[in-house]
Amino acid sequence: MTDATTLLRHLVDRGANFFTGVPCSHLDPLLSEVHGRPDVRYVPASSEGESVALCAGTWLTGGLGVVMCQNSGLGNMVNPLTSLSASSRIPCLLIVSWRGEPGRPDEPQHELMGRMTPGLLDLMEIDWRHLPSSDSDLPGVLDEVFAHLASTRRPYAILVRAGDLTGQDGGPRPDPAGAPAELPSRHEALTRIAEALSPEAVVVATTGKCGRELSSIRDRERNFYCVGAMGYANAIAHGVALGTSEPVYVLDGDGALLMHLGNLSTIGATAPPALTHIVLDNGSYDSTGGQATAAGTVDFTALARACGYSDAVRCEDLDGLTRHLGSRAFAGPTLLHLRIRPGSVEKLGRPDRRPPEIAERLKYSMSTRRAAGAPATAPAPEGVTDPCMSQL
């Protein structure tokens, strides 16, 4: 195993002065050390692709950037790595946790990317190696890595297996004990939402602990749990809402919504009338260890209105959330924002069914409702035209 303090010291000694990324629990010891060094800067990015671009800007001003992320984020990085880093010959170091490595048990959403991670790096012509297994090997390995960065001006990746890094887990993160006493927990908010649902309502829950908690509170055939695809729950719900007249709810998190904020404009442009977008904002990436997001400077309700949502409401408490859920008139997409405490319930389980089964049961439920005579799609609100069709 490699000590995170030692790794960071060697990185900084060789010129790395800027760190960015989307957190992964397997990299938490290194992230903690980065936060403890006043001579380096860390910027929490909304997506892994943004991290690559941030490092490009850092290099253009004389610095050298390091991206820290999970291998699931490689998909978000393909475009900037191939069309920015490669085409402009701008180097950066990628420190990537290897989830779903063949032969090591992991969650279903990591299986495919786990198998293809080395091959994907090879396809992008990015040289890579495993993190050295001992501190004594670090100097020689990192000398070679940084020589490669300087001579080729291309990215280089270091893959980190589970348990490869040792050190203190931590770094700045919202403190549940320090949160205002009146803030509800996510579990309390999800319980209220589950109680308010009509039988025909479809619910899409974002990746991580949101879906897991909802499953433990009230699993139902009309629930869809995103076990991966962070930031896309609202797009999935949007697609469902365009295909049915029944109420559709998306349960989003602040970190997930920040990752693909552009989805708000697409929802606003097509204006599915029965879509309710609920943002449970705890200011953290709860599922990866509770690291802080950049949501503290964001007004999600103002963003939704600017993107064309029919309404956007900041709920002050659980009663306000329940009241607004009950008053939805389905005149267009609505966003409800609720601040919640960081943290989750102890010994949180996972859905009993595998992802293909969860998808199939929702699809079957939708098809049986249509067979019983429920309208298949909802008409667009008056005055709203499909921007895609208007181009034909």
N, C-alpha and C positions, 0 to 999 in steps of 0.2 A: 504493500500500500504506500501511497505517496502523501506526504504531509502538505496540506493546503498552504500553510504559512511558507514553507520552503519553496513550493511551486511558485507562489506569487512573487517571492523575493527574486527568484531567478528570472521570471518574466520581466519584472520592472528593471532589473539590472541590465537586461538586453534591449531595453528601449520601449517596452509596452507601457503606455501611459494613459490609455483610454479603454474602458471596459463597458460593454453594453450587452443587452440580450433580454430574453424572456426566461424567467426562472425555471429550474428543474430541481427537484429535491436532491437528486444525486450530485448536483454541483453546489449544494448549499454551503459546504465548508469553504469553498473558494470564494463564493459570493460574500460570505461573512468576512473573510480576510480583506477582500477588496474594499468593503465599507469601512474597514478599520485603518486604511492607509490614506493619510491626508495628501500624499503626493500623486495619487491617481484619481481619475474621475470615473464615476459610474453613472450611466444614464439608463434607466429602465425603459426599454423600447416597447411599443405596442405590438410589434410583430418582429419575427426573426429577419425578414427581408429588410425592414427598416434598420435593423442593427448593422447589416452589411453596408447600407448606404451611409449610415453615420460613421462607420469606420473609414469609408472612402473619403468623406469630408475631412476626417481627422488626418489621414495620410496627406491630403492636399495641403494641409497647413503645417506639415512637418512632423506629425505624430505617427503612432502606430497603434491600431486598434485591435481589440480582442473581443470576439463574439462568444458569449456563453449561452448555450441553449440545449434543448433536448433534440434528439434526432428526428422526432416527429415534425419539428420546425424546418427541416431541410426542404420540405415542399414549398414553404413560403420563401425560401432563399434561392431557389433555382433561377428565377429570372434575374435578380441583381447579381448573382454570382456569375452567370453566363453572359449577360449582356452589359454589365458594368465592370465588375472586377476583372473578368477575362478580357473584354474588348479594350478597356482603358489601361490594363496592366496595373491594377491597384491592389496591393497585398493586404491581407488581414489574417489573423490567426483565429481559427475556429476551434473552440473547446466544446465538444459535443458529447452529451451523455448518450450511451448506446442502450436504449430501451428495446426490448424484444429481441435481443441477441439470440440466435438459434442455440438451443440447448439450455437456455435459462428461462425458467417460468416467468411469465409476465401477463399483462392484461391483453384482451383480444385486439384492442385498437393499435397495439404496438407490433403485432405479429408480422404484418407485411413490410412495414418500414424497417423493422428490425432485420429481416432477411435481406433487404435490398440496400441497406445503408452503405456498406463498402462498395457495392457495384455502382450506386448512384454517384458517390464521390469519384469513382473511376470514370464514369461517363462524363462528368463535368471536368475531367482532367485535373482534379485536385488531389495532390499527393496527401497521404495520411499515414498515421501510425497510431498504435495504442499508447496510452499514458504509461510511462515506465512504472514498473512494479515496486521500485525502491527509490528513495531519495538520492542514493549514490549514483544512480544512472541518469539523473536529471541533467546535470551540466553538459555532458557530452551530447545527449539527445537534443537539448534545446539549442546548443550551439549549431547543430546541423539544421534544425528547423529555421532558426533566424537567418542563417546563411542562405537557405533556400528562399525565404521571403525577400531578402535583399537582392539576390542574383536573378531570380525569375520574375519578381514583382507579381506574383500570383498567390492566391490564398493557400493555406496549409491547414489541415484538420488533425486534431488529436482526439481520438475516441476514448471516452471514459466509461468503464464498466461500473456496475453497481458495486459499491464498497471500495473502489479504487482510491478514493480520496478520503483522507481522515482529517479531522479538525473539528472545530466548533461550528455547529449549525447556528445560524443567526443572521444578523444584519437588520437594518431598519425594517420594521413591520408594524402594522397597527396592533396595539395592545388591547385584547378583549377587556381586561380589567380597567383600562383607561378610557374605554368608550363610554359615552353618556349613558347613564343608567336607564334612560327611557328607550334606548334603541332596542328593538326586538332582535331575537336570533333569527337566522335563516329558517330553522326548523319551525319556529312559531309562525313566521310569515307563510311558509309553505303549507302549514296546517290550515291557516285561514283561507288560503287560495283553494286548497283541496275541498274544503267545506262549501265553498261558493260555486263550485263547478256544476254545471248542468250535465246530465248523463251523456249528451251528444257532443260536449265540448272536447276538442282536441288540444293536448298540451305537449309542447316540445320543450324539454328541459336541457339547459346548456351542460357542457361537459364538466366532469368533476363531481364535487360533493353535492351540488344542487340536484342533479338527477338521482344520485344515490339516496339523498334524504327524502326526495319525493317518493321514490320507490318504497322506502321503508314506511312512509306515512300512509300512502294510498296508491298501490299499484293497480292499474286498470288498463284495459285493452286500448284505450284511446290516449295513453301516455307514450311518448317517444323520448328515449333517453340518449342524448349524444354522448357517447363514451370517448369520442375523439373529435376531430374537426373543430377545434376551438375557434370560436368567433362566428360560426356558421349556423348556430341554432336558429337565429332570427330569419336567415334565408330559407332554411328548411320550412319553418312555420309560414313564411311568406308564400312559398310554393304550394303548401297545403291550402292556405287561405284563398289562393287563386283558383283552386279546384273544388271548392265546396262552399255552400252557403251557411254552414254551421260555424259556431264560434270557435276561434282558434286562439290559443294563448301561447306565447313564448316566454319562458322563464330564463332571463339573461343575467349575467354578472357584469360588473364594471370592467374587469380585465378582458373578458371575452368580447364585450361590445367594443371596447377600444381597439381591439385587434383588427376589426374590419368595419370601421365606422361608416364607410361608403355604402354599406347595405341600407342604412337609413334612407338615403336618397332614392334608392330603387323602390323601397316600400312606399315612400311618399309619392313617387311618380305614378305607381300603379294603383295606389289607394285601395287595397283590399278592405272592404267595409267591416268585416267581422274579426279583424286581427287586433288583439290586445297584446302589447309589448311591455312586459313587466321587468324592470331592472332592479335587482336586489344588490345594492351597492354597499360592500363592506370595506372598500378601499384596499383590497388585498387579493393576491393569488392564493386563495385558501387551500386549494388542492395540492399545491407544490410546496407548502410550508408556511404560507401566510406572508410572503414578501409583499411590500407595498406596490400598488399600481400608481398611475399618474391621475387617477380619477378626481383627486382633491381639487383640481383646477378646472374641472369640466362641468358644465351645466347641461345635463343630458336632456332635460325638458326643452330648453331653448334650441338645442341641436335638432330635436325631433320636429319642433314647429318650423324651423328654418328649412327642413328637408321635406315639408309638405304633409306631416301628420295632421289629422283633423283636430287632435287635441293632445295635450301633454300635461300631466299633473304631477306635482311633487307631493307625495303623501307624507304627512307628518307622523303618522303612527299606524298601527294595525287597524284601528277603527276606520281611519281615513281610507286605507287600502280596501277594506271590505265594502265601504260605502261606494267607492268609485267602481268597484267590480260589479256591484249590483245596479249601478245606474247607466251602464253601457247601453247606448241606443244604436250602436252599429252604423253610425253615419260615416265612418272611415277609420283608418288605423289610429289607435290611441296608445300613447306611452304613459305608463305609471312608474314613477321612480320612488323607491323606498330605501332609505339608509338603514342598514342592519349592523349588528355587531360582528366583528370577525370571529372565527372559530366555528367548530362543528360539534355534533354530538359524539360522545365516546363510543368506541367499538362500532363504528358505522359500517354496515354491510353493503353489499352490492346487489343489483338486480339478479333474481334467480334465473332469468332467461338470458340466453346469449343474444347479441345484437341482431342476427338474422331473424330470430323468432320474434323479437320485439317489433321489427319492421313489418314482418308478415302479418302479425295479429292486427296491427293498426290498418294495414292495407285491406285485410279481410273485413274489418269492422266498417271501413268506409264503403266498401263494395256492397255489403249487405244492407247498409242504410240506403244506398242509391237504388238497390233492387226493391226496397220497400216503398220507394216513391219520394225520398228526400231529394231536393234540387241538387244537381251535381255541382253547379258553380253559382257564385253570387254575381249579380250584375254590378258593373262599375257604378259608383256614385254619380249622380247627375252632374254633368259638366266635366267629368274626368274622362279623358281618352287615353288609350294605350299608346305611349310614346313610340313603341316599337312599330305598331300598326300604322301610325301616322306617317312613317317614313316610306311606306309602300305606295 
